[in-house]
């Protein structure tokens, strides 16, 4: 006589199937895939989540880490390029600007600081601007970004 699957096995199988379907549905949901959604005038009443600005810095740099404190903004800036850059100035809206005069070698990072007074416990959002040029000369360029944190 063969033994058939009992009711507990069926329930577990159905539960696993339900979890798998939920995960697949979530994976292809437009709100979780980074899909850009544009609305025309007829779709204005849809509930579309706001775009969240994330801490970032444009190439050839990356924002590896940041600290926003009551004494200012500290950024760990990495160089993604194959050449050295001389970072001349760092500016952060809502805090100020600072001459940095630091060289960041290819694949390396440096801590850049703008000192200012910020209220403890407040939410800080600031646009970041780095003025830089290639070591050895060339025109000045600008890398832009954004930093947000609680002071």
N, C-alpha and C positions, 0 to 999 in steps of 0.2 A: 504494500500500500504506500502511495506517495503522500508526503505531507505537504499541504498547501500553505501559502503565506497567511499568517494570522492577521487579525484586525490592527494590531499595533504596527506591524510592518507596512500596511497600507496607509495608515495615518502618517507615519514618518515619511514615507515616499511622497505623499501629497504635500506635506509641509515643506520638504526640500524643493519640490517643483514650484511651489508658491514663492519661496525665497528666491529661487533662480529667476523666475519671471519678474519679480519686483526689481532685482538688481539689473536685469536687462532693460526694463522700462526706464529706470533711473539713468542708466548709461546713455540712452539715446534721447533723453529729455533736452530740449533746446536750451533750457536754463543752465544745464550742467555741462554742455559741450563747448561753450565759448562761441556759439553761433551769434552772429551780428543780426539783430532784428531791427528793421526800419518800419515805421508806422506811417501810413498815409492818413489823410483826414478822416476817413471812415472808420479807422481802428483806434481812435484816440482813447476810447474808454476801456481798452484792454489793460489788465494788470500786468505790466512788464516791470521787472526789477530794475532799479537804478544801476548804472555802471559804477563799480567800485574802483576808485583810483588806487593803484598799488604803488608801493615804494619802488622806484626804478631810476635808471640813469641811461641815457641813450649811448649807443656805441660811438667810440671804441671803448667806453667804460662800462662798468657794472657796479651797482650798489650792493656790496656784499653784506654790510651790516650798518646799523645806524643807532644812535642814542640821542634822544631829545630830552634835555634836562633843564632845570631852572637856570643854568649858566650858559646854555646855548645848544648848538647842534653839532654832533660829531658823526662823520661819515667815513666808512671804510670803503674806499674807491679802488676797484681793481681795473687793470689795463688788459683788455682782451686782444689788443693788436700785436703785431709782430715787431713793433718799434717802440722806442721810448718817447714819452711825452712830458713836456714841462707844463705843469698846471700852474697858471699864473694867479687866477682869482677864483674864489668860490663865493657865490651869492645864494642866499636862501631868503625868499620873501617871508616877511614876518619876523625876521631875525637880523638880517644885515648882510654885509659882504666883508670878505677878508682876503688880503693878498696872501697866497700860500707859498708861491715860489718853490714848489716841490716837483722833483722828477719821479715819474712812476715808470719803472722798467716793464718790459713786456712780460706778461704773466704774473706780475707782482701787484701788491696793493699798498696803499698808504692811508693813514688816518688824516683827514682834513677837517678843520674845525672853524666854525663861525661862532664867536662869543656874543651873547646877548642875554637879556634878562627876560625869562618867561615865567608866568604864574604857575606854581606847582599844582598839579591835578587837572590842568586844562588840556583840551584837545588841541594839538598843533598840526596844521597843514601848511606846507610851504613848497613853492616851486623852487627847484634847484637849477643853478646855471654855473657850469665850469668853463672858464676861458682858458684855452690851452694851445700849444703849438708843438710841432715836432722838435725834438732835441736836435740842434744843429741849424735851425732856422725854418723859415716857411711862414705862411700866413697864419694869423690867429684864427682859431675855430672855437665853436661853442657846443658843449654837450648839455642837453636839458634833461630834467627829470622831476621827480616829485618825492617828498618825504612826508609821512604822517605818523604821529604817535601821541601818546599821552605823556605830558610833561611829568 
